[in-house]
Amino acid sequence: MSATDHLVIFDTTLRDGEQSPGATMTKAEKLRIAKVLEKLRVDVIEAGFAVASQGDFEAVKGIAESIKGSTVCSLARALDKDIDRAAEAIRPAERGRIHTFIATSAIHMKHKLQMQPNEVVEQAVRSVKRARSHVDDVEFSCEDAGRSELDFLCRIIEAAIDAGATTINIPDTVGYAIPEQFGETIRQLLNRIPNADKAVFSVHCHNDLGLAVANSLAAVSSGARQVECTINGLGERAGNASLEELVMAVRTRQDLYTIDTRIDTQHIVPASRLVSTITGFPVQPNKAIVGANAFAHESGIHQDGVLKHRETYEIMRAEDVGWHTNSLVLGKHSGRNAFRSRLLELGIQFETETELNEAFTRFKALADLKHEIFDEDLQAIASHTRQEEDGRYGLVTMQVGSETGVVPRASLTLLMDGKEHKVNAEGSGPVDATFKAIESLVDSGCNLQLYSVNNITSGTDAQGEVTVRLERGGRIVNGVGADTDIIIASAKAYIEALNLISSGGVRQHPQGADV
C-alpha cells in the first residue's frame, strides 16, 4: 500500500488495555499477546509504559527483542527520565517508536500540570527533540485534546512537528467527543497547521459514551491515517476503540473508505480469545465481530434468508475474521510434539521443559474428560499452567456436596506456604461454601467484586472459565480458573486471585498515562 491509502493500526492493548482494573499481565503473557498482534499484522504495538515499573520495562524490552514484523512503541511523559527509559527499553527493536505526551486542555494544564500554556509548548518541544535524539519515529500526543482549545492545539502541534514528531495523536481522553464534532476538529487541524503534511495524524478515542469507534471513523473520514485501539475494546474505564470493529468497518465499507489496513483479519477471533483468557475479561455474546452471537441467527426469517443467500442478513463472512479456527486440533492420542507444534502456531512457547511437561500433563487429563480439544482449551491450559506455578496458596483436593434440602458443604485441602491444611465450611451454595472454606484459612480481608462463569468452548463437556475479582486496600486483581467442573474452576480462580493480591507487586501507572 502507498502512504495515501494505508490506515495505520496502533494497538495499545498491552498499555492502555492493561490499565483496566484487574487486567495487569505478566511479561510472558504480554509477549504471547504481542506475538499474536504481530501475526495479526498490527503496524504498531504499544508494549507498555517503560518508566512505570521494572516489570513494565522488562516487558517492553522483551517484546522489542522478539517482535520483527511490527513497530514496538513505549509510552513516555514529556519528561527526560521517561523518554530515556523508553528509549532504553525499545533499543533492541528492529523498528522502535517513542510515544510522548503532555496535557493540552485548560483544565488539565491548570489543575494537573499547574503550568502556563507557553511552558507546556516549551516542554512538548523539548521532549520531542529528546525523543528524536534516540529514534527517528516519534509520536506526540495532546492529552485531553477532545477538550482542548483549537488555536492552542494548532500552536503546539505545529511546534511538535517542527521539533521532529512524525506522528501527531489527538486523543479523546475522557470519551467526551461526538463524531461530527470530532471529525471537524481533525479537519480543522489538518487545514490550519502549516506543516501538517509532514506528520501522520492519529486518533485515540475512549468509549465513555459508547462512541469510540464512531469518533475514530469520523476522524478517518476527515483525514486521520492512524487509529489507536485495543483488542475487545479493552482499556481504562469503558475502554478504547475496538480494533476488530474499526478494521472490519473500513474493510466492509470500501464504498465509503478509500483506505484499508494491512490486518490479516483471520486472526481477529483467536486474538480476541487470547486477550480474554489472559485478562479474565469475558467477551459479551452480542459483541460485534468477536461475540459468540455475532454471526448467529435465531429469527426464522433471518435463518431462511441466510440459507438462501448469505448476504441477505450477513455483511461479513464469519470465516474472514477467524471463526473457522474454532476447530478440532488435537485429541487424546496426540503426542507431545504435535502438542508443542500447535502451541507454537498459537504463539505459545514455554520457557522451560518443566512448564511444557506440566501443560502436556494437563492436556492429557483434559483429553480424558472431553473428546474434542479446541484452540481455546489450549490457550486456557497454557495460561493456567503458568499461573499456578508460583504462589503462596494452592489447591490439593476438594469435595463439595449440594443436595436438595441440605445446606451445601465444602471440604478442601489447601497448600499454604508449602504446608497442607484441611478446611470445611457451609454456604448458601457450593461456590459460596468453597470460598468460605478458603477464607477460613487465609482470612484475606478481600472484598469479592465480581464472580463470572463462561464456557470456553461449546458443549456440555466444555471447560468452564471462572473469573474472580478481589479488592483489598484499593488494589484490584482478577483471578481466572478453568476446569470441566465449574466448582473446581471457581476454587482455582479464587486461589489465583489470592496469590496475586498477596504477592505485593503493585503495578504503578504515573498520573496522566491515559492518553
LUMKOLTOR-307781 format. One line per field, with one value per residue (C-alpha): residue number from 1; residue in three letters; z negated, y negated, x negated. Coordinates in nm, 2 decimals. Layout:
<atoms>
seq = (NUM:...)
type = (ALA:...)
pz = (Z:...)
py = (Y:...)
px = (X:...)
</atoms>
This chain:
<atoms>
seq = (1:2:3:4:5:6:7:8:9:10:11:12:13:14:15:16:17:18:19:20:21:22:23:24:25:26:27:28:29:30:31:32:33:34:35:36:37:38:39:40:41:42:43:44:45:46:47:48:49:50:51:52:53:54:55:56:57:58:59:60:61:62:63:64:65:66:67:68:69:70:71:72:73:74:75:76:77:78:79:80:81:82:83:84:85:86:87:88:89:90:91:92:93:94:95:96:97:98:99:100:101:102:103:104:105:106:107:108:109:110:111:112:113:114:115:116:117:118:119:120:121:122:123:124:125:126:127:128:129:130:131:132:133:134:135:136:137:138:139:140:141:142:143:144:145:146:147:148:149:150:151:152:153:154:155:156:157:158:159:160:161:162:163:164:165:166:167:168:169:170:171:172:173:174:175:176:177:178:179:180:181:182:183:184:185:186:187:188:189:190:191:192:193:194:195:196:197:198:199:200:201:202:203:204:205:206:207:208:209:210:211:212:213:214:215:216:217:218:219:220:221:222:223:224:225:226:227:228:229:230:231:232:233:234:235:236:237:238:239:240:241:242:243:244:245:246:247:248:249:250:251:252:253:254:255:256:257:258:259:260:261:262:263:264:265:266:267:268:269:270:271:272:273:274:275:276:277:278:279:280:281:282:283:284:285:286:287:288:289:290:291:292:293:294:295:296:297:298:299:300:301:302:303:304:305:306:307:308:309:310:311:312:313:314:315:316:317:318:319:320:321:322:323:324:325:326:327:328:329:330:331:332:333:334:335:336:337:338:339:340:341:342:343:344:345:346:347:348:349:350:351:352:353:354:355:356:357:358:359:360:361:362:363:364:365:366:367:368:369:370:371:372:373:374:375:376:377:378:379:380:381:382:383:384:385:386:387:388:389:390:391:392:393:394:395:396:397:398:399:400:401:402:403:404:405:406:407:408:409:410:411:412:413:414:415:416:417:418:419:420:421:422:423:424:425:426:427:428:429:430:431:432:433:434:435:436:437:438:439:440:441:442:443:444:445:446:447:448:449:450:451:452:453:454:455:456:457:458:459:460:461:462:463:464:465:466:467:468:469:470:471:472:473:474:475:476:477:478:479:480:481:482:483:484:485:486:487:488:489:490:491:492:493:494:495:496:497:498:499:500:501:502:503:504:505:506:507:508:509:510:511:512:513:514:515)
type = (MET:SER:ALA:THR:ASP:HIS:LEU:VAL:ILE:PHE:ASP:THR:THR:LEU:ARG:ASP:GLY:GLU:GLN:SER:PRO:GLY:ALA:THR:MET:THR:LYS:ALA:GLU:LYS:LEU:ARG:ILE:ALA:LYS:VAL:LEU:GLU:LYS:LEU:ARG:VAL:ASP:VAL:ILE:GLU:ALA:GLY:PHE:ALA:VAL:ALA:SER:GLN:GLY:ASP:PHE:GLU:ALA:VAL:LYS:GLY:ILE:ALA:GLU:SER:ILE:LYS:GLY:SER:THR:VAL:CYS:SER:LEU:ALA:ARG:ALA:LEU:ASP:LYS:ASP:ILE:ASP:ARG:ALA:ALA:GLU:ALA:ILE:ARG:PRO:ALA:GLU:ARG:GLY:ARG:ILE:HIS:THR:PHE:ILE:ALA:THR:SER:ALA:ILE:HIS:MET:LYS:HIS:LYS:LEU:GLN:MET:GLN:PRO:ASN:GLU:VAL:VAL:GLU:GLN:ALA:VAL:ARG:SER:VAL:LYS:ARG:ALA:ARG:SER:HIS:VAL:ASP:ASP:VAL:GLU:PHE:SER:CYS:GLU:ASP:ALA:GLY:ARG:SER:GLU:LEU:ASP:PHE:LEU:CYS:ARG:ILE:ILE:GLU:ALA:ALA:ILE:ASP:ALA:GLY:ALA:THR:THR:ILE:ASN:ILE:PRO:ASP:THR:VAL:GLY:TYR:ALA:ILE:PRO:GLU:GLN:PHE:GLY:GLU:THR:ILE:ARG:GLN:LEU:LEU:ASN:ARG:ILE:PRO:ASN:ALA:ASP:LYS:ALA:VAL:PHE:SER:VAL:HIS:CYS:HIS:ASN:ASP:LEU:GLY:LEU:ALA:VAL:ALA:ASN:SER:LEU:ALA:ALA:VAL:SER:SER:GLY:ALA:ARG:GLN:VAL:GLU:CYS:THR:ILE:ASN:GLY:LEU:GLY:GLU:ARG:ALA:GLY:ASN:ALA:SER:LEU:GLU:GLU:LEU:VAL:MET:ALA:VAL:ARG:THR:ARG:GLN:ASP:LEU:TYR:THR:ILE:ASP:THR:ARG:ILE:ASP:THR:GLN:HIS:ILE:VAL:PRO:ALA:SER:ARG:LEU:VAL:SER:THR:ILE:THR:GLY:PHE:PRO:VAL:GLN:PRO:ASN:LYS:ALA:ILE:VAL:GLY:ALA:ASN:ALA:PHE:ALA:HIS:GLU:SER:GLY:ILE:HIS:GLN:ASP:GLY:VAL:LEU:LYS:HIS:ARG:GLU:THR:TYR:GLU:ILE:MET:ARG:ALA:GLU:ASP:VAL:GLY:TRP:HIS:THR:ASN:SER:LEU:VAL:LEU:GLY:LYS:HIS:SER:GLY:ARG:ASN:ALA:PHE:ARG:SER:ARG:LEU:LEU:GLU:LEU:GLY:ILE:GLN:PHE:GLU:THR:GLU:THR:GLU:LEU:ASN:GLU:ALA:PHE:THR:ARG:PHE:LYS:ALA:LEU:ALA:ASP:LEU:LYS:HIS:GLU:ILE:PHE:ASP:GLU:ASP:LEU:GLN:ALA:ILE:ALA:SER:HIS:THR:ARG:GLN:GLU:GLU:ASP:GLY:ARG:TYR:GLY:LEU:VAL:THR:MET:GLN:VAL:GLY:SER:GLU:THR:GLY:VAL:VAL:PRO:ARG:ALA:SER:LEU:THR:LEU:LEU:MET:ASP:GLY:LYS:GLU:HIS:LYS:VAL:ASN:ALA:GLU:GLY:SER:GLY:PRO:VAL:ASP:ALA:THR:PHE:LYS:ALA:ILE:GLU:SER:LEU:VAL:ASP:SER:GLY:CYS:ASN:LEU:GLN:LEU:TYR:SER:VAL:ASN:ASN:ILE:THR:SER:GLY:THR:ASP:ALA:GLN:GLY:GLU:VAL:THR:VAL:ARG:LEU:GLU:ARG:GLY:GLY:ARG:ILE:VAL:ASN:GLY:VAL:GLY:ALA:ASP:THR:ASP:ILE:ILE:ILE:ALA:SER:ALA:LYS:ALA:TYR:ILE:GLU:ALA:LEU:ASN:LEU:ILE:SER:SER:GLY:GLY:VAL:ARG:GLN:HIS:PRO:GLN:GLY:ALA:ASP:VAL)
pz = (0.00:0.06:-0.22:-0.10:-0.12:-0.43:-0.76:-1.04:-1.32:-1.65:-1.91:-2.28:-2.44:-2.63:-2.76:-2.78:-2.78:-3.08:-3.27:-3.31:-3.68:-3.73:-3.38:-3.47:-3.27:-3.33:-3.09:-2.95:-2.89:-2.72:-2.49:-2.40:-2.30:-2.12:-1.90:-1.81:-1.73:-1.51:-1.33:-1.30:-1.12:-1.35:-1.24:-1.59:-1.92:-2.22:-2.45:-2.78:-2.99:-3.04:-3.33:-3.53:-3.69:-3.63:-3.53:-3.26:-3.14:-3.11:-2.92:-2.67:-2.62:-2.58:-2.32:-2.14:-2.13:-1.99:-1.75:-1.40:-1.19:-1.38:-1.52:-1.90:-2.10:-2.46:-2.62:-2.80:-2.97:-2.84:-3.09:-3.03:-3.26:-3.09:-2.74:-2.82:-2.99:-2.69:-2.45:-2.65:-2.65:-2.28:-2.17:-2.07:-1.83:-1.45:-1.44:-1.76:-1.85:-2.15:-2.22:-2.44:-2.56:-2.76:-2.86:-2.65:-2.78:-3.00:-3.29:-3.28:-3.24:-3.53:-3.78:-3.69:-3.54:-3.71:-3.41:-3.18:-2.81:-2.70:-2.94:-2.81:-2.45:-2.56:-2.74:-2.45:-2.21:-2.45:-2.49:-2.12:-2.05:-2.32:-2.18:-1.83:-1.97:-2.04:-1.75:-1.42:-1.49:-1.75:-1.83:-2.02:-2.19:-2.31:-2.62:-2.66:-2.30:-2.29:-2.54:-2.43:-2.27:-1.89:-1.85:-2.12:-1.96:-1.63:-1.80:-2.00:-1.72:-1.47:-1.72:-1.79:-1.41:-1.37:-1.66:-1.48:-1.57:-1.28:-1.42:-1.59:-1.81:-1.90:-2.20:-2.32:-2.66:-2.86:-2.59:-2.56:-2.18:-1.93:-1.58:-1.38:-1.62:-1.64:-1.27:-1.22:-1.48:-1.27:-0.95:-1.11:-1.24:-0.90:-0.72:-0.97:-1.07:-0.80:-0.84:-0.89:-0.58:-0.75:-1.00:-1.02:-1.22:-1.46:-1.70:-2.03:-2.14:-2.46:-2.49:-2.79:-2.57:-2.35:-2.06:-2.04:-1.71:-1.56:-1.66:-1.52:-1.19:-1.17:-1.22:-0.94:-0.71:-0.79:-0.71:-1.01:-0.90:-1.22:-1.47:-1.82:-1.95:-2.16:-2.12:-2.25:-2.32:-2.65:-2.84:-3.11:-3.23:-2.95:-2.73:-2.40:-2.03:-1.94:-1.69:-1.54:-1.49:-1.33:-1.09:-0.98:-0.94:-0.70:-0.52:-0.48:-0.37:-0.10:0.09:-0.16:-0.26:0.00:-0.25:-0.41:-0.68:-0.64:-0.91:-0.85:-0.97:-1.01:-1.33:-1.49:-1.68:-1.81:-1.93:-2.10:-2.28:-2.39:-2.54:-2.71:-2.86:-2.99:-3.13:-3.27:-3.09:-2.90:-2.57:-2.58:-2.35:-2.14:-2.10:-1.73:-1.53:-1.81:-2.03:-2.03:-1.88:-1.62:-1.33:-1.50:-1.37:-1.57:-1.38:-1.13:-0.87:-0.91:-0.91:-0.59:-0.42:-0.51:-0.39:-0.05:-0.02:-0.30:-0.22:-0.29:-0.66:-0.69:-0.58:-0.66:-0.64:-0.98:-0.83:-0.73:-1.10:-1.22:-1.34:-1.13:-1.36:-1.63:-1.51:-1.65:-1.66:-1.90:-2.07:-2.35:-2.12:-2.01:-2.10:-2.28:-1.96:-1.80:-2.12:-2.12:-1.75:-1.78:-2.08:-1.87:-1.60:-1.86:-1.97:-2.30:-2.39:-2.73:-2.88:-3.03:-2.96:-3.30:-3.20:-2.88:-3.05:-3.31:-3.03:-2.84:-3.15:-3.18:-2.82:-2.86:-3.17:-2.98:-2.68:-2.91:-3.01:-2.68:-2.33:-2.14:-2.23:-2.07:-2.05:-2.33:-2.55:-2.47:-2.55:-2.89:-2.96:-2.88:-3.09:-3.40:-3.38:-3.43:-3.68:-3.92:-3.93:-4.19:-4.47:-4.84:-4.81:-4.62:-4.58:-4.66:-4.68:-4.72:-4.79:-4.76:-4.84:-4.71:-4.77:-4.77:-5.12:-5.26:-5.33:-5.08:-5.23:-5.10:-5.23:-5.08:-5.13:-5.06:-5.04:-5.23:-5.24:-5.14:-5.41:-5.37:-5.56:-5.57:-5.58:-5.58:-5.55:-5.47:-5.24:-5.05:-4.75:-4.66:-4.54:-4.85:-5.07:-4.87:-4.91:-5.28:-5.33:-5.17:-5.37:-5.69:-5.64:-5.47:-5.62:-5.33:-5.42:-5.05:-4.90:-4.62:-4.34:-4.06:-4.01:-3.65:-3.47:-3.09:-2.88:-2.69:-2.40:-2.31:-2.45:-2.79:-2.83:-2.78:-3.03:-3.24:-3.29:-3.61:-3.68:-4.03:-4.11:-4.45:-4.61:-4.91:-5.01:-4.68:-4.48:-4.24:-4.09:-3.86:-3.92:-3.64:-3.67:-3.42:-3.46:-3.33:-3.68:-3.75:-4.12:-4.09:-3.84:-4.09:-4.36:-4.12:-4.03:-4.39:-4.49:-4.19:-4.29:-4.65:-4.52:-4.31:-4.60:-4.84:-4.61:-4.69:-4.33:-4.27:-3.91:-3.91:-3.64:-3.65:-3.66:-3.32:-3.14:-3.00:-2.65)
py = (0.00:-0.36:-0.61:-0.77:-0.46:-0.29:-0.32:-0.26:-0.03:-0.12:0.14:0.03:0.35:0.40:0.05:-0.12:0.21:0.33:0.02:0.18:0.26:0.62:0.66:0.65:0.90:1.08:1.04:1.38:1.30:0.97:1.15:1.40:1.13:0.93:1.24:1.27:0.90:0.95:1.24:1.01:0.77:0.48:0.18:0.05:0.24:0.01:0.25:0.06:-0.24:-0.16:-0.40:-0.28:0.01:0.26:0.52:0.29:0.20:0.57:0.65:0.37:0.48:0.84:0.76:0.53:0.82:1.07:0.88:0.83:0.76:0.46:0.14:0.16:-0.15:-0.27:-0.55:-0.83:-1.15:-1.47:-1.41:-1.33:-1.03:-0.88:-0.93:-0.79:-0.49:-0.43:-0.46:-0.20:0.04:0.03:0.02:0.39:0.34:0.36:0.07:-0.14:-0.43:-0.67:-0.80:-1.11:-1.32:-1.62:-1.76:-2.05:-2.12:-2.43:-2.21:-1.98:-2.25:-2.45:-2.17:-1.88:-2.02:-2.36:-2.51:-2.81:-2.73:-2.87:-2.63:-2.34:-2.42:-2.45:-2.12:-1.95:-2.07:-1.97:-1.62:-1.56:-1.67:-1.45:-1.15:-1.23:-1.21:-0.84:-0.73:-0.87:-0.76:-0.99:-1.02:-1.33:-1.32:-1.62:-1.46:-1.56:-1.71:-1.65:-1.93:-2.15:-2.49:-2.46:-2.75:-2.62:-2.27:-2.42:-2.60:-2.31:-2.06:-2.29:-2.33:-1.95:-1.87:-2.13:-1.96:-1.63:-1.45:-1.21:-1.12:-1.35:-1.19:-1.36:-1.17:-1.20:-1.11:-1.12:-1.00:-1.34:-1.38:-1.34:-1.21:-1.52:-1.75:-1.52:-1.48:-1.86:-1.90:-1.68:-1.85:-2.19:-2.08:-1.94:-2.26:-2.51:-2.37:-2.48:-2.17:-1.91:-1.73:-1.64:-1.41:-1.13:-1.24:-0.98:-0.95:-0.76:-0.75:-0.63:-0.47:-0.65:-0.75:-0.44:-0.64:-0.54:-0.36:-0.61:-0.90:-0.72:-0.66:-1.02:-1.12:-0.88:-1.03:-1.37:-1.27:-1.08:-0.80:-0.62:-0.48:-0.37:-0.08:0.24:0.60:0.63:0.26:0.32:0.02:-0.25:-0.29:-0.20:-0.11:-0.21:-0.19:0.18:0.29:0.56:0.31:0.04:0.28:0.46:0.13:0.00:0.33:0.39:0.03:-0.01:-0.20:-0.48:-0.45:-0.48:-0.33:0.00:0.17:0.44:0.65:1.03:1.05:1.43:1.39:1.15:1.41:1.60:1.27:1.18:1.51:1.49:1.15:1.25:1.56:1.38:1.08:1.26:1.01:1.22:1.11:1.03:1.27:0.98:0.81:0.71:0.93:1.15:1.21:1.57:1.44:1.21:1.45:1.64:1.62:1.73:1.55:1.79:1.52:1.44:1.81:1.87:1.57:1.67:2.02:1.89:1.62:1.53:1.16:1.11:1.08:1.11:0.82:1.02:1.38:1.54:1.72:1.39:1.29:1.63:1.81:2.11:2.16:2.30:2.65:2.97:2.96:3.24:3.54:3.78:3.98:3.68:3.68:3.43:3.30:3.23:3.06:2.84:2.76:2.65:2.43:2.26:2.19:2.02:1.81:2.01:2.10:2.22:2.11:2.45:2.81:2.84:2.59:2.78:3.11:2.98:2.83:3.16:3.35:3.11:3.16:3.54:3.51:3.28:3.51:3.79:3.58:3.43:3.58:3.26:3.03:2.68:2.40:2.22:2.51:2.50:2.13:2.19:2.48:2.26:1.97:2.17:2.38:2.06:1.90:2.20:2.25:1.98:1.85:1.88:2.08:2.39:2.64:3.00:3.17:3.07:3.23:3.04:3.16:3.00:3.17:3.05:2.96:2.99:2.70:2.72:2.80:2.79:2.98:2.87:2.95:2.64:2.56:2.25:2.17:2.53:2.70:2.88:2.77:2.92:2.68:2.71:2.47:2.44:2.18:2.08:2.28:2.49:2.19:1.99:2.28:2.32:1.96:1.95:2.27:2.10:1.78:1.97:2.05:1.74:1.46:1.23:0.93:0.90:0.79:1.00:0.76:1.00:1.36:1.47:1.81:1.86:2.16:2.18:2.38:2.52:2.84:2.97:3.12:2.77:2.63:2.36:2.05:1.86:1.50:1.38:1.01:0.92:0.58:0.50:0.17:0.01:0.28:0.49:0.82:1.08:1.45:1.69:2.07:2.33:2.68:2.91:2.88:2.52:2.55:2.66:2.38:2.14:2.25:2.22:1.87:1.76:1.90:1.74:1.40:1.45:1.53:1.21:0.99:1.14:1.10:0.73:0.65:0.33:0.20:-0.17:-0.39:-0.75:-1.01:-1.12:-0.79:-0.79:-0.93)
px = (0.00:-0.11:-0.12:0.20:0.42:0.28:0.46:0.20:0.33:0.17:0.26:0.24:0.39:0.06:0.05:0.39:0.57:0.37:0.48:0.83:0.87:0.75:0.61:0.24:0.04:-0.29:-0.59:-0.52:-0.15:-0.24:-0.48:-0.21:0.03:-0.24:-0.32:0.05:0.06:-0.24:-0.06:0.24:0.01:0.06:-0.15:-0.25:-0.24:-0.24:-0.41:-0.39:-0.50:-0.87:-0.92:-0.62:-0.80:-1.09:-0.83:-0.69:-1.05:-1.14:-0.81:-0.87:-1.23:-1.14:-0.88:-1.13:-1.37:-1.12:-0.89:-1.01:-0.70:-0.56:-0.70:-0.74:-0.64:-0.68:-0.48:-0.66:-0.55:-0.72:-1.00:-1.36:-1.37:-1.06:-1.19:-1.54:-1.39:-1.15:-1.45:-1.65:-1.35:-1.29:-1.66:-1.66:-1.36:-1.41:-1.16:-1.11:-0.89:-0.87:-0.53:-0.55:-0.26:-0.15:0.19:0.32:0.67:0.72:0.85:0.55:0.29:0.43:0.52:0.29:-0.02:0.01:-0.17:-0.11:-0.04:-0.38:-0.55:-0.35:-0.46:-0.83:-0.82:-0.65:-0.92:-1.20:-1.05:-1.01:-1.36:-1.50:-1.30:-1.43:-1.78:-1.71:-1.49:-1.36:-1.00:-0.84:-0.47:-0.34:-0.01:0.20:0.36:0.73:0.73:1.10:1.15:0.86:0.88:0.84:0.60:0.37:0.38:0.27:-0.01:-0.16:-0.12:-0.30:-0.58:-0.60:-0.62:-0.90:-1.08:-1.07:-0.74:-0.64:-0.30:-0.06:0.21:0.54:0.68:1.04:0.90:1.23:1.46:1.63:1.64:1.93:1.85:1.95:1.76:1.45:1.43:1.45:1.17:0.94:1.04:0.96:0.62:0.51:0.63:0.49:0.15:-0.11:-0.33:-0.05:-0.17:-0.49:-0.33:-0.07:0.24:0.37:0.67:0.71:1.08:1.23:1.57:1.73:2.03:2.01:1.88:1.51:1.53:1.77:1.54:1.24:1.41:1.53:1.16:1.05:1.31:1.16:0.80:0.66:0.44:0.37:0.62:0.52:0.73:0.73:0.84:1.20:1.20:1.01:0.90:0.94:1.30:1.54:1.24:1.09:1.20:1.22:0.96:1.18:1.47:1.25:1.08:1.39:1.59:1.32:1.28:1.66:1.74:1.49:1.76:1.70:1.34:1.06:0.81:0.76:0.54:0.29:0.45:0.49:0.84:0.85:0.65:0.90:1.11:0.80:0.65:0.98:0.99:0.63:0.68:1.00:0.83:0.52:0.71:1.01:1.24:1.50:1.64:2.01:2.21:2.35:2.02:1.97:1.73:1.60:1.90:2.05:2.37:2.21:2.29:2.58:2.94:3.24:3.52:3.69:3.70:3.33:3.23:3.43:3.27:2.92:2.97:3.10:2.83:2.59:2.57:2.94:2.86:2.48:2.25:1.93:1.82:1.76:1.45:1.30:1.25:1.13:1.43:1.33:1.03:1.27:1.20:1.07:0.69:0.58:0.72:0.63:0.40:0.20:-0.17:-0.39:-0.55:-0.21:-0.10:-0.42:-0.38:-0.02:-0.11:-0.38:-0.12:0.09:-0.21:-0.26:-0.61:-0.72:-1.05:-1.13:-1.08:-0.92:-0.65:-0.58:-0.56:-0.32:-0.10:-0.11:0.00:0.29:0.38:0.39:0.60:0.84:0.85:0.97:1.26:1.37:1.34:1.27:0.98:1.00:0.76:0.94:0.88:0.51:0.49:0.65:0.41:0.11:0.24:0.33:0.01:-0.19:0.04:0.04:-0.34:-0.41:-0.21:-0.15:0.17:0.26:0.55:0.47:0.81:1.17:1.51:1.83:2.18:2.50:2.84:3.20:3.30:2.95:2.71:2.42:2.08:1.72:1.42:1.08:0.72:0.51:0.15:0.03:-0.34:-0.41:-0.21:0.12:0.43:0.78:1.07:1.45:1.74:2.11:2.26:2.57:2.44:2.14:1.94:2.02:1.92:1.59:1.50:1.59:1.37:1.08:1.13:1.14:0.78:0.64:0.85:0.75:0.97:1.06:1.39:1.53:1.63:1.70:1.78:1.83:1.86:1.82:1.78:1.45:1.60:1.94:2.09:2.19:1.84:1.68:1.44:1.59:1.38:1.44:1.32:1.30:1.22:1.09:1.02:0.81:0.68:0.77:0.58:0.79:0.69:0.86:0.81:0.91:0.96:1.06:1.19:1.47:1.61:1.71:1.68:1.32:1.27:1.41:1.17:0.88:0.99:1.03:0.69:0.52:0.67:0.54:0.19:0.20:0.33:0.07:-0.23:-0.25:-0.36:-0.16:-0.20:-0.24:-0.09:-0.22:0.06:0.17:0.10:0.45:0.39)
</atoms>
